[in-house]
């Protein structure tokens, strides 16, 4: 049994209290929006709803679920997130693996170049010109390809690959395995915690990304869910009615709240399955023994 000093106990109590307060700050707005989305429309209009629903109303959720624009945007977000996450993990890991090997010539300068681009990006206008020059404007490619590589995630994967014993790679080479074979058959299966961590980071980034759609997408048929959500939240009540006349029978504020909750459900459902990998993927890759 480890005996802790009085200062350590006080520090531990302070940490727990701080984390509880921080968790409450994160959770209370979500609970408030959830309560408003489930409450009677009159209570929402009067401003009586706090953290507990007043009454019970699912009309707004029925509207959101049956709304064609919401379903279309949901489909676009699922496609962009799925394809983008797969390509991101594949390309980032293919870059991270050779940079984790000590025998790679020029590993230091190459890593420095990558880190330099993370600190000093090309800027918004040059990026737009590149996307436009490639003919990706107003296509799903404009939502996918600009985010298929991340230096931060590359560093996480590189550190994790570096923590895997070199003896495994040497044994595979003796058996005649190529570098690609070592990567796909040994490195990736052993790096699932780090891969899952990068998947979470990337998927959430793609799912919440509305800025790319705001810049590159002109057609409403290609709006991702984040862009549709932004439009619902920002537009006035009259604009929402013009956008969809069915909303005239509902409280626009309740519709906004229900749309926000519905858009977060997929991430909330997926995250618990990857949570066990989330912390271990970062911590195990942070130290090389």
Helices and strands as residue ranges (DSSP letters): H 6-38, H 41-46, H 59-66, H 68-99, H 107-119, H 124-133, H 141-144, G 145-147, H 151-163, H 166-174, H 179-182, I 183-187, H 188-190, H 192-208, H 211-216, G 220-222, H 225-234, H 237-243, G 245-249, H 252-284
